[in-house]
Protein backbone atom coordinates (compact mmCIF):
# COMPACT_ATOMS: atom_id res chain seq x y z
CA UNK A 1 0.00 0.00 0.00
CA UNK A 2 2.70 2.49 0.98
CA UNK A 3 4.42 2.01 -2.40
CA UNK A 4 1.20 2.79 -4.30
CA UNK A 5 0.56 5.86 -2.18
CA UNK A 6 4.11 7.15 -2.82
CA UNK A 7 3.77 6.60 -6.58
CA UNK A 8 0.43 8.39 -6.77
CA UNK A 9 1.58 11.27 -4.57
CA UNK A 10 4.70 11.79 -6.68
CA UNK A 11 2.65 11.85 -9.87
CA UNK A 12 0.15 14.28 -8.39
CA UNK A 13 2.78 16.68 -7.06
CA UNK A 14 4.80 16.46 -10.24
CA UNK A 15 1.78 17.30 -12.35
CA UNK A 16 0.87 20.28 -10.19
CA UNK A 17 4.41 21.63 -10.16
CA UNK A 18 4.94 21.33 -13.91
CA UNK A 19 1.57 22.68 -15.08
CA UNK A 20 2.22 26.29 -16.13
CA UNK A 21 -1.43 27.34 -16.41
CA UNK A 22 -2.74 25.88 -13.16
CA UNK A 23 -4.37 29.11 -12.03
CA UNK A 24 -5.11 30.55 -15.45
CA UNK A 25 -8.63 31.87 -15.99
CA UNK A 26 -8.76 30.98 -19.69
CA UNK A 27 -8.70 27.19 -19.43
CA UNK A 28 -10.86 26.00 -22.32
CA UNK A 29 -10.59 22.27 -23.09
CA UNK A 30 -11.51 21.27 -26.63
CA UNK A 31 -12.66 17.66 -26.65
CA UNK A 32 -13.78 16.48 -30.09
CA UNK A 33 -14.38 13.16 -31.83
CA UNK A 34 -11.09 11.28 -31.81
CA UNK A 35 -9.64 13.05 -28.75
CA UNK A 36 -7.74 10.50 -26.66
CA UNK A 37 -7.45 10.43 -22.88
CA UNK A 38 -4.74 8.69 -20.87
CA UNK A 39 -5.42 8.53 -17.16
CA UNK A 40 -4.02 7.27 -13.89
CA UNK A 41 -6.39 6.74 -10.98
CA UNK A 42 -5.79 5.47 -7.46
CA UNK A 43 -8.16 4.74 -4.59
CA UNK A 44 -8.83 2.63 -1.52
CA UNK A 45 -11.38 -0.17 -1.47
CA UNK A 46 -13.86 -0.36 1.42
CA UNK A 47 -16.10 -3.44 1.92
CA UNK A 48 -19.88 -3.83 1.71
CA UNK A 49 -21.25 -6.96 3.37
CA UNK A 50 -24.75 -7.11 1.87
CA UNK A 51 -25.96 -10.30 3.59
CA UNK A 52 -25.17 -12.31 6.72
CA UNK A 53 -23.27 -14.77 4.51
CA UNK A 54 -20.83 -12.04 3.49
CA UNK A 55 -18.21 -12.17 6.23
CA UNK A 56 -15.02 -10.97 4.53
CA UNK A 57 -13.94 -7.38 5.14
CA UNK A 58 -11.74 -6.99 2.08
CA UNK A 59 -9.84 -3.71 2.05
CA UNK A 60 -6.89 -2.36 0.11
CA UNK A 61 -5.44 0.12 -2.37
CA UNK A 62 -6.28 0.10 -6.07
CA UNK A 63 -4.39 1.45 -9.07
CA UNK A 64 -6.14 1.93 -12.43
CA UNK A 65 -4.33 3.21 -15.55
CA UNK A 66 -6.69 3.78 -18.48
CA UNK A 67 -7.02 4.86 -22.10
CA UNK A 68 -10.16 6.28 -23.74
CA UNK A 69 -11.24 7.92 -26.99
CA UNK A 70 -14.14 10.32 -27.52
CA UNK A 71 -16.64 8.98 -30.07
CA UNK A 72 -19.31 11.73 -30.19
CA UNK A 73 -19.63 15.46 -30.44
CA UNK A 74 -21.65 17.01 -27.58
CA UNK A 75 -25.17 15.54 -27.45
CA UNK A 76 -28.23 17.51 -26.29
CA UNK A 77 -28.91 21.19 -25.64
CA UNK A 78 -29.58 21.38 -21.89
CA UNK A 79 -27.86 20.52 -18.58
CA UNK A 80 -27.41 16.93 -19.78
CA UNK A 81 -25.35 18.02 -22.81
CA UNK A 82 -22.40 15.67 -22.98
CA UNK A 83 -20.05 13.38 -24.87
CA UNK A 84 -19.51 9.64 -24.96
CA UNK A 85 -16.07 8.04 -24.79
CA UNK A 86 -15.02 4.39 -24.79
CA UNK A 87 -11.81 2.66 -23.88
CA UNK A 88 -10.17 0.21 -21.51
CA UNK A 89 -8.69 0.12 -18.05
CA UNK A 90 -6.27 -2.08 -16.16
CA UNK A 91 -7.24 -2.74 -12.55
CA UNK A 92 -4.79 -3.75 -9.83
CA UNK A 93 -6.04 -4.26 -6.27
CA UNK A 94 -3.97 -5.34 -3.30
CA UNK A 95 -6.33 -6.89 -0.77
CA UNK A 96 -4.91 -6.30 2.72
CA UNK A 97 -7.67 -7.79 4.86
CA UNK A 98 -8.46 -10.46 5.91
CA UNK A 99 -5.33 -11.81 4.16
CA UNK A 100 -2.83 -10.15 1.86
CA UNK A 101 -3.64 -11.10 -1.72
CA UNK A 102 -3.70 -9.54 -5.18
CA UNK A 103 -6.05 -9.10 -8.09
CA UNK A 104 -5.50 -7.81 -11.62
CA UNK A 105 -7.96 -7.36 -14.44
CA UNK A 106 -8.81 -5.76 -17.75
CA UNK A 107 -12.08 -3.86 -18.19
CA UNK A 108 -13.58 -2.31 -21.31
CA UNK A 109 -15.11 1.01 -20.23
CA UNK A 110 -17.69 3.60 -21.32
CA UNK A 111 -18.05 7.14 -19.97
CA UNK A 112 -20.54 9.97 -20.42
CA UNK A 113 -19.14 13.42 -19.60
CA UNK A 114 -21.34 16.47 -19.04
CA UNK A 115 -19.92 19.52 -20.86
CA UNK A 116 -22.30 22.33 -19.89
CA UNK A 117 -19.54 23.87 -17.78
CA UNK A 118 -16.32 24.42 -19.67
CA UNK A 119 -13.83 23.73 -16.89
CA UNK A 120 -15.68 21.49 -14.39
CA UNK A 121 -17.12 18.38 -16.01
CA UNK A 122 -19.05 15.70 -14.07
CA UNK A 123 -19.30 12.22 -15.56
CA UNK A 124 -20.57 8.73 -14.96
CA UNK A 125 -18.87 5.53 -16.08
CA UNK A 126 -19.38 1.79 -16.38
CA UNK A 127 -16.77 -0.95 -16.79
CA UNK A 128 -16.53 -4.71 -16.59
CA UNK A 129 -14.18 -7.52 -17.53
CA UNK A 130 -12.09 -10.50 -16.41
CA UNK A 131 -10.28 -10.32 -13.07
CA UNK A 132 -7.68 -12.77 -11.74
CA UNK A 133 -6.94 -13.16 -8.03
CA UNK A 134 -4.92 -15.34 -5.67
CA UNK A 135 -7.51 -15.44 -2.88
CA UNK A 136 -8.89 -18.89 -3.81
CA UNK A 137 -9.57 -20.76 -0.53
CA UNK A 138 -8.66 -17.59 1.40
CA UNK A 139 -12.14 -16.03 1.52
CA UNK A 140 -15.45 -17.93 1.89
CA UNK A 141 -17.35 -15.91 -0.72
CA UNK A 142 -15.31 -17.00 -3.75
CA UNK A 143 -13.95 -20.35 -4.90
CA UNK A 144 -11.91 -19.61 -8.02
CA UNK A 145 -8.98 -17.53 -9.18
CA UNK A 146 -10.78 -16.46 -12.36
CA UNK A 147 -13.45 -13.85 -11.69
CA UNK A 148 -15.12 -10.82 -13.23
CA UNK A 149 -15.15 -7.27 -11.92
CA UNK A 150 -18.06 -4.92 -12.61
CA UNK A 151 -17.88 -1.21 -11.82
CA UNK A 152 -20.32 1.71 -11.86
CA UNK A 153 -19.13 5.15 -10.82
CA UNK A 154 -19.55 8.90 -10.82
CA UNK A 155 -16.83 11.52 -10.88
CA UNK A 156 -15.86 15.04 -11.76
CA UNK A 157 -12.99 16.35 -13.88
CA UNK A 158 -11.43 19.70 -12.98
CA UNK A 159 -9.40 20.99 -15.92
CA UNK A 160 -6.19 22.65 -14.77
CA UNK A 161 -5.04 23.23 -18.36
CA UNK A 162 -6.82 22.71 -21.67
CA UNK A 163 -5.28 19.23 -21.86
CA UNK A 164 -4.95 18.14 -18.21
CA UNK A 165 -7.60 17.39 -15.61
CA UNK A 166 -7.66 16.35 -11.97
CA UNK A 167 -10.39 13.77 -11.31
CA UNK A 168 -12.17 12.70 -8.13
CA UNK A 169 -15.10 10.35 -7.68
CA UNK A 170 -16.68 7.20 -6.31
CA UNK A 171 -17.14 3.70 -7.67
CA UNK A 172 -19.18 0.71 -6.57
CA UNK A 173 -17.61 -2.57 -7.63
CA UNK A 174 -18.65 -6.21 -7.62
CA UNK A 175 -16.29 -9.20 -7.96
CA UNK A 176 -17.62 -12.70 -8.68
CA UNK A 177 -16.98 -15.68 -10.96
CA UNK A 178 -20.39 -15.52 -12.73
CA UNK A 179 -21.38 -18.96 -11.48
CA UNK A 180 -18.47 -20.85 -13.03
CA UNK A 181 -17.77 -22.44 -9.63
CA UNK A 182 -19.30 -22.44 -6.16
CA UNK A 183 -19.51 -20.84 -3.68
CA UNK A 184 -20.02 -17.59 -5.58
CA UNK A 185 -21.49 -15.04 -3.19
CA UNK A 186 -19.42 -12.23 -4.66
CA UNK A 187 -17.50 -9.40 -3.03
CA UNK A 188 -18.87 -5.85 -3.05
CA UNK A 189 -17.01 -2.67 -2.22
CA UNK A 190 -16.89 1.10 -2.45
CA UNK A 191 -13.88 2.74 -4.06
CA UNK A 192 -13.37 6.49 -3.58
CA UNK A 193 -10.65 7.66 -5.97
CA UNK A 194 -8.56 10.49 -7.34
CA UNK A 195 -6.35 10.83 -10.37
CA UNK A 196 -5.17 12.74 -13.43
CA UNK A 197 -6.04 12.60 -17.12
CA UNK A 198 -4.12 13.90 -20.12
CA UNK A 199 -5.95 14.67 -23.40
CA UNK A 200 -4.41 14.80 -26.87
C-alpha positions as protocol buffer text, in pm:
chain_id: "A"
residue {
  index: 1
  type: UNK
  ca { x: 0 y: 0 z: 0 }
}
residue {
  index: 2
  type: UNK
  ca { x: 270 y: 249 z: 98 }
}
residue {
  index: 3
  type: UNK
  ca { x: 442 y: 201 z: -240 }
}
residue {
  index: 4
  type: UNK
  ca { x: 120 y: 279 z: -430 }
}
residue {
  index: 5
  type: UNK
  ca { x: 56 y: 586 z: -218 }
}
residue {
  index: 6
  type: UNK
  ca { x: 411 y: 715 z: -282 }
}
residue {
  index: 7
  type: UNK
  ca { x: 377 y: 660 z: -658 }
}
residue {
  index: 8
  type: UNK
  ca { x: 43 y: 839 z: -677 }
}
residue {
  index: 9
  type: UNK
  ca { x: 158 y: 1127 z: -457 }
}
residue {
  index: 10
  type: UNK
  ca { x: 470 y: 1179 z: -668 }
}
residue {
  index: 11
  type: UNK
  ca { x: 265 y: 1185 z: -987 }
}
residue {
  index: 12
  type: UNK
  ca { x: 15 y: 1428 z: -839 }
}
residue {
  index: 13
  type: UNK
  ca { x: 278 y: 1668 z: -706 }
}
residue {
  index: 14
  type: UNK
  ca { x: 480 y: 1646 z: -1024 }
}
residue {
  index: 15
  type: UNK
  ca { x: 178 y: 1730 z: -1235 }
}
residue {
  index: 16
  type: UNK
  ca { x: 87 y: 2028 z: -1019 }
}
residue {
  index: 17
  type: UNK
  ca { x: 441 y: 2163 z: -1016 }
}
residue {
  index: 18
  type: UNK
  ca { x: 494 y: 2133 z: -1391 }
}
residue {
  index: 19
  type: UNK
  ca { x: 157 y: 2268 z: -1508 }
}
residue {
  index: 20
  type: UNK
  ca { x: 222 y: 2629 z: -1613 }
}
residue {
  index: 21
  type: UNK
  ca { x: -143 y: 2734 z: -1641 }
}
residue {
  index: 22
  type: UNK
  ca { x: -274 y: 2588 z: -1316 }
}
residue {
  index: 23
  type: UNK
  ca { x: -437 y: 2911 z: -1203 }
}
residue {
  index: 24
  type: UNK
  ca { x: -511 y: 3055 z: -1545 }
}
residue {
  index: 25
  type: UNK
  ca { x: -863 y: 3187 z: -1599 }
}
residue {
  index: 26
  type: UNK
  ca { x: -876 y: 3098 z: -1969 }
}
residue {
  index: 27
  type: UNK
  ca { x: -870 y: 2719 z: -1943 }
}
residue {
  index: 28
  type: UNK
  ca { x: -1086 y: 2600 z: -2232 }
}
residue {
  index: 29
  type: UNK
  ca { x: -1059 y: 2227 z: -2309 }
}
residue {
  index: 30
  type: UNK
  ca { x: -1151 y: 2127 z: -2663 }
}
residue {
  index: 31
  type: UNK
  ca { x: -1266 y: 1766 z: -2665 }
}
residue {
  index: 32
  type: UNK
  ca { x: -1378 y: 1648 z: -3009 }
}
residue {
  index: 33
  type: UNK
  ca { x: -1438 y: 1316 z: -3183 }
}
residue {
  index: 34
  type: UNK
  ca { x: -1109 y: 1128 z: -3181 }
}
residue {
  index: 35
  type: UNK
  ca { x: -964 y: 1305 z: -2875 }
}
residue {
  index: 36
  type: UNK
  ca { x: -774 y: 1050 z: -2666 }
}
residue {
  index: 37
  type: UNK
  ca { x: -745 y: 1043 z: -2288 }
}
residue {
  index: 38
  type: UNK
  ca { x: -474 y: 869 z: -2087 }
}
residue {
  index: 39
  type: UNK
  ca { x: -542 y: 853 z: -1716 }
}
residue {
  index: 40
  type: UNK
  ca { x: -402 y: 727 z: -1389 }
}
residue {
  index: 41
  type: UNK
  ca { x: -639 y: 674 z: -1098 }
}
residue {
  index: 42
  type: UNK
  ca { x: -579 y: 547 z: -746 }
}
residue {
  index: 43
  type: UNK
  ca { x: -816 y: 474 z: -459 }
}
residue {
  index: 44
  type: UNK
  ca { x: -883 y: 263 z: -152 }
}
residue {
  index: 45
  type: UNK
  ca { x: -1138 y: -17 z: -147 }
}
residue {
  index: 46
  type: UNK
  ca { x: -1386 y: -36 z: 142 }
}
residue {
  index: 47
  type: UNK
  ca { x: -1610 y: -344 z: 192 }
}
residue {
  index: 48
  type: UNK
  ca { x: -1988 y: -383 z: 171 }
}
residue {
  index: 49
  type: UNK
  ca { x: -2125 y: -696 z: 337 }
}
residue {
  index: 50
  type: UNK
  ca { x: -2475 y: -711 z: 187 }
}
residue {
  index: 51
  type: UNK
  ca { x: -2596 y: -1030 z: 359 }
}
residue {
  index: 52
  type: UNK
  ca { x: -2517 y: -1231 z: 672 }
}
residue {
  index: 53
  type: UNK
  ca { x: -2327 y: -1477 z: 451 }
}
residue {
  index: 54
  type: UNK
  ca { x: -2083 y: -1204 z: 349 }
}
residue {
  index: 55
  type: UNK
  ca { x: -1821 y: -1217 z: 623 }
}
residue {
  index: 56
  type: UNK
  ca { x: -1502 y: -1097 z: 453 }
}
residue {
  index: 57
  type: UNK
  ca { x: -1394 y: -738 z: 514 }
}
residue {
  index: 58
  type: UNK
  ca { x: -1174 y: -699 z: 208 }
}
residue {
  index: 59
  type: UNK
  ca { x: -984 y: -371 z: 205 }
}
residue {
  index: 60
  type: UNK
  ca { x: -689 y: -236 z: 11 }
}
residue {
  index: 61
  type: UNK
  ca { x: -544 y: 12 z: -237 }
}
residue {
  index: 62
  type: UNK
  ca { x: -628 y: 10 z: -607 }
}
residue {
  index: 63
  type: UNK
  ca { x: -439 y: 145 z: -907 }
}
residue {
  index: 64
  type: UNK
  ca { x: -614 y: 193 z: -1243 }
}
residue {
  index: 65
  type: UNK
  ca { x: -433 y: 321 z: -1555 }
}
residue {
  index: 66
  type: UNK
  ca { x: -669 y: 378 z: -1848 }
}
residue {
  index: 67
  type: UNK
  ca { x: -702 y: 486 z: -2210 }
}
residue {
  index: 68
  type: UNK
  ca { x: -1016 y: 628 z: -2374 }
}
residue {
  index: 69
  type: UNK
  ca { x: -1124 y: 792 z: -2699 }
}
residue {
  index: 70
  type: UNK
  ca { x: -1414 y: 1032 z: -2752 }
}
residue {
  index: 71
  type: UNK
  ca { x: -1664 y: 898 z: -3007 }
}
residue {
  index: 72
  type: UNK
  ca { x: -1931 y: 1173 z: -3019 }
}
residue {
  index: 73
  type: UNK
  ca { x: -1963 y: 1546 z: -3044 }
}
residue {
  index: 74
  type: UNK
  ca { x: -2165 y: 1701 z: -2758 }
}
residue {
  index: 75
  type: UNK
  ca { x: -2517 y: 1554 z: -2745 }
}
residue {
  index: 76
  type: UNK
  ca { x: -2823 y: 1751 z: -2629 }
}
residue {
  index: 77
  type: UNK
  ca { x: -2891 y: 2119 z: -2564 }
}
residue {
  index: 78
  type: UNK
  ca { x: -2958 y: 2138 z: -2189 }
}
residue {
  index: 79
  type: UNK
  ca { x: -2786 y: 2052 z: -1858 }
}
residue {
  index: 80
  type: UNK
  ca { x: -2741 y: 1693 z: -1978 }
}
residue {
  index: 81
  type: UNK
  ca { x: -2535 y: 1802 z: -2281 }
}
residue {
  index: 82
  type: UNK
  ca { x: -2240 y: 1567 z: -2298 }
}
residue {
  index: 83
  type: UNK
  ca { x: -2005 y: 1338 z: -2487 }
}
residue {
  index: 84
  type: UNK
  ca { x: -1951 y: 964 z: -2496 }
}
residue {
  index: 85
  type: UNK
  ca { x: -1607 y: 804 z: -2479 }
}
residue {
  index: 86
  type: UNK
  ca { x: -1502 y: 439 z: -2479 }
}
residue {
  index: 87
  type: UNK
  ca { x: -1181 y: 266 z: -2388 }
}
residue {
  index: 88
  type: UNK
  ca { x: -1017 y: 21 z: -2151 }
}
residue {
  index: 89
  type: UNK
  ca { x: -869 y: 12 z: -1805 }
}
residue {
  index: 90
  type: UNK
  ca { x: -627 y: -208 z: -1616 }
}
residue {
  index: 91
  type: UNK
  ca { x: -724 y: -274 z: -1255 }
}
residue {
  index: 92
  type: UNK
  ca { x: -479 y: -375 z: -983 }
}
residue {
  index: 93
  type: UNK
  ca { x: -604 y: -426 z: -627 }
}
residue {
  index: 94
  type: UNK
  ca { x: -397 y: -534 z: -330 }
}
residue {
  index: 95
  type: UNK
  ca { x: -633 y: -689 z: -77 }
}
residue {
  index: 96
  type: UNK
  ca { x: -491 y: -630 z: 272 }
}
residue {
  index: 97
  type: UNK
  ca { x: -767 y: -779 z: 486 }
}
residue {
  index: 98
  type: UNK
  ca { x: -846 y: -1046 z: 591 }
}
residue {
  index: 99
  type: UNK
  ca { x: -533 y: -1181 z: 416 }
}
residue {
  index: 100
  type: UNK
  ca { x: -283 y: -1015 z: 186 }
}
residue {
  index: 101
  type: UNK
  ca { x: -364 y: -1110 z: -172 }
}
residue {
  index: 102
  type: UNK
  ca { x: -370 y: -954 z: -518 }
}
residue {
  index: 103
  type: UNK
  ca { x: -605 y: -910 z: -809 }
}
residue {
  index: 104
  type: UNK
  ca { x: -550 y: -781 z: -1162 }
}
residue {
  index: 105
  type: UNK
  ca { x: -796 y: -736 z: -1444 }
}
residue {
  index: 106
  type: UNK
  ca { x: -881 y: -576 z: -1775 }
}
residue {
  index: 107
  type: UNK
  ca { x: -1208 y: -386 z: -1819 }
}
residue {
  index: 108
  type: UNK
  ca { x: -1358 y: -231 z: -2131 }
}
residue {
  index: 109
  type: UNK
  ca { x: -1511 y: 101 z: -2023 }
}
residue {
  index: 110
  type: UNK
  ca { x: -1769 y: 360 z: -2132 }
}
residue {
  index: 111
  type: UNK
  ca { x: -1805 y: 714 z: -1997 }
}
residue {
  index: 112
  type: UNK
  ca { x: -2054 y: 997 z: -2042 }
}
residue {
  index: 113
  type: UNK
  ca { x: -1914 y: 1342 z: -1960 }
}
residue {
  index: 114
  type: UNK
  ca { x: -2134 y: 1647 z: -1904 }
}
residue {
  index: 115
  type: UNK
  ca { x: -1992 y: 1952 z: -2086 }
}
residue {
  index: 116
  type: UNK
  ca { x: -2230 y: 2233 z: -1989 }
}
residue {
  index: 117
  type: UNK
  ca { x: -1954 y: 2387 z: -1778 }
}
residue {
  index: 118
  type: UNK
  ca { x: -1632 y: 2442 z: -1967 }
}
residue {
  index: 119
  type: UNK
  ca { x: -1383 y: 2373 z: -1689 }
}
residue {
  index: 120
  type: UNK
  ca { x: -1568 y: 2149 z: -1439 }
}
residue {
  index: 121
  type: UNK
  ca { x: -1712 y: 1838 z: -1601 }
}
residue {
  index: 122
  type: UNK
  ca { x: -1905 y: 1570 z: -1407 }
}
residue {
  index: 123
  type: UNK
  ca { x: -1930 y: 1222 z: -1556 }
}
residue {
  index: 124
  type: UNK
  ca { x: -2057 y: 873 z: -1496 }
}
residue {
  index: 125
  type: UNK
  ca { x: -1887 y: 553 z: -1608 }
}
residue {
  index: 126
  type: UNK
  ca { x: -1938 y: 179 z: -1638 }
}
residue {
  index: 127
  type: UNK
  ca { x: -1677 y: -95 z: -1679 }
}
residue {
  index: 128
  type: UNK
  ca { x: -1653 y: -471 z: -1659 }
}
residue {
  index: 129
  type: UNK
  ca { x: -1418 y: -752 z: -1753 }
}
residue {
  index: 130
  type: UNK
  ca { x: -1209 y: -1050 z: -1641 }
}
residue {
  index: 131
  type: UNK
  ca { x: -1028 y: -1032 z: -1307 }
}
residue {
  index: 132
  type: UNK
  ca { x: -768 y: -1277 z: -1174 }
}
residue {
  index: 133
  type: UNK
  ca { x: -694 y: -1316 z: -803 }
}
residue {
  index: 134
  type: UNK
  ca { x: -492 y: -1534 z: -567 }
}
residue {
  index: 135
  type: UNK
  ca { x: -751 y: -1544 z: -288 }
}
residue {
  index: 136
  type: UNK
  ca { x: -889 y: -1889 z: -381 }
}
residue {
  index: 137
  type: UNK
  ca { x: -957 y: -2076 z: -53 }
}
residue {
  index: 138
  type: UNK
  ca { x: -866 y: -1759 z: 140 }
}
residue {
  index: 139
  type: UNK
  ca { x: -1214 y: -1603 z: 152 }
}
residue {
  index: 140
  type: UNK
  ca { x: -1545 y: -1793 z: 189 }
}
residue {
  index: 141
  type: UNK
  ca { x: -1735 y: -1591 z: -72 }
}
residue {
  index: 142
  type: UNK
  ca { x: -1531 y: -1700 z: -375 }
}
residue {
  index: 143
  type: UNK
  ca { x: -1395 y: -2035 z: -490 }
}
residue {
  index: 144
  type: UNK
  ca { x: -1191 y: -1961 z: -802 }
}
residue {
  index: 145
  type: UNK
  ca { x: -898 y: -1753 z: -918 }
}
residue {
  index: 146
  type: UNK
  ca { x: -1078 y: -1646 z: -1236 }
}
residue {
  index: 147
  type: UNK
  ca { x: -1345 y: -1385 z: -1169 }
}
residue {
  index: 148
  type: UNK
  ca { x: -1512 y: -1082 z: -1323 }
}
residue {
  index: 149
  type: UNK
  ca { x: -1515 y: -727 z: -1192 }
}
residue {
  index: 150
  type: UNK
  ca { x: -1806 y: -492 z: -1261 }
}
residue {
  index: 151
  type: UNK
  ca { x: -1788 y: -121 z: -1182 }
}
residue {
  index: 152
  type: UNK
  ca { x: -2032 y: 171 z: -1186 }
}
residue {
  index: 153
  type: UNK
  ca { x: -1913 y: 515 z: -1082 }
}
residue {
  index: 154
  type: UNK
  ca { x: -1955 y: 890 z: -1082 }
}
residue {
  index: 155
  type: UNK
  ca { x: -1683 y: 1152 z: -1088 }
}
residue {
  index: 156
  type: UNK
  ca { x: -1586 y: 1504 z: -1176 }
}
residue {
  index: 157
  type: UNK
  ca { x: -1299 y: 1635 z: -1388 }
}
residue {
  index: 158
  type: UNK
  ca { x: -1143 y: 1970 z: -1298 }
}
residue {
  index: 159
  type: UNK
  ca { x: -940 y: 2099 z: -1592 }
}
residue {
  index: 160
  type: UNK
  ca { x: -619 y: 2265 z: -1477 }
}
residue {
  index: 161
  type: UNK
  ca { x: -504 y: 2323 z: -1836 }
}
residue {
  index: 162
  type: UNK
  ca { x: -682 y: 2271 z: -2167 }
}
residue {
  index: 163
  type: UNK
  ca { x: -528 y: 1923 z: -2186 }
}
residue {
  index: 164
  type: UNK
  ca { x: -495 y: 1814 z: -1821 }
}
residue {
  index: 165
  type: UNK
  ca { x: -760 y: 1739 z: -1561 }
}
residue {
  index: 166
  type: UNK
  ca { x: -766 y: 1635 z: -1197 }
}
residue {
  index: 167
  type: UNK
  ca { x: -1039 y: 1377 z: -1131 }
}
residue {
  index: 168
  type: UNK
  ca { x: -1217 y: 1270 z: -813 }
}
residue {
  index: 169
  type: UNK
  ca { x: -1510 y: 1035 z: -768 }
}
residue {
  index: 170
  type: UNK
  ca { x: -1668 y: 720 z: -631 }
}
residue {
  index: 171
  type: UNK
  ca { x: -1714 y: 370 z: -767 }
}
residue {
  index: 172
  type: UNK
  ca { x: -1918 y: 71 z: -657 }
}
residue {
  index: 173
  type: UNK
  ca { x: -1761 y: -257 z: -763 }
}
residue {
  index: 174
  type: UNK
  ca { x: -1865 y: -621 z: -762 }
}
residue {
  index: 175
  type: UNK
  ca { x: -1629 y: -920 z: -796 }
}
residue {
  index: 176
  type: UNK
  ca { x: -1762 y: -1270 z: -868 }
}
residue {
  index: 177
  type: UNK
  ca { x: -1698 y: -1568 z: -1096 }
}
residue {
  index: 178
  type: UNK
  ca { x: -2039 y: -1552 z: -1273 }
}
residue {
  index: 179
  type: UNK
  ca { x: -2138 y: -1896 z: -1148 }
}
residue {
  index: 180
  type: UNK
  ca { x: -1847 y: -2085 z: -1303 }
}
residue {
  index: 181
  type: UNK
  ca { x: -1777 y: -2244 z: -963 }
}
residue {
  index: 182
  type: UNK
  ca { x: -1930 y: -2244 z: -616 }
}
residue {
  index: 183
  type: UNK
  ca { x: -1951 y: -2084 z: -368 }
}
residue {
  index: 184
  type: UNK
  ca { x: -2002 y: -1759 z: -558 }
}
residue {
  index: 185
  type: UNK
  ca { x: -2149 y: -1504 z: -319 }
}
residue {
  index: 186
  type: UNK
  ca { x: -1942 y: -1223 z: -466 }
}
residue {
  index: 187
  type: UNK
  ca { x: -1750 y: -940 z: -303 }
}
residue {
  index: 188
  type: UNK
  ca { x: -1887 y: -585 z: -305 }
}
residue {
  index: 189
  type: UNK
  ca { x: -1701 y: -267 z: -222 }
}
residue {
  index: 190
  type: UNK
  ca { x: -1689 y: 110 z: -245 }
}
residue {
  index: 191
  type: UNK
  ca { x: -1388 y: 274 z: -406 }
}
residue {
  index: 192
  type: UNK
  ca { x: -1337 y: 649 z: -358 }
}
residue {
  index: 193
  type: UNK
  ca { x: -1065 y: 766 z: -597 }
}
residue {
  index: 194
  type: UNK
  ca { x: -856 y: 1049 z: -734 }
}
residue {
  index: 195
  type: UNK
  ca { x: -635 y: 1083 z: -1037 }
}
residue {
  index: 196
  type: UNK
  ca { x: -517 y: 1274 z: -1343 }
}
residue {
  index: 197
  type: UNK
  ca { x: -604 y: 1260 z: -1712 }
}
residue {
  index: 198
  type: UNK
  ca { x: -412 y: 1390 z: -2012 }
}
residue {
  index: 199
  type: UNK
  ca { x: -595 y: 1467 z: -2340 }
}
residue {
  index: 200
  type: UNK
  ca { x: -441 y: 1480 z: -2687 }
}
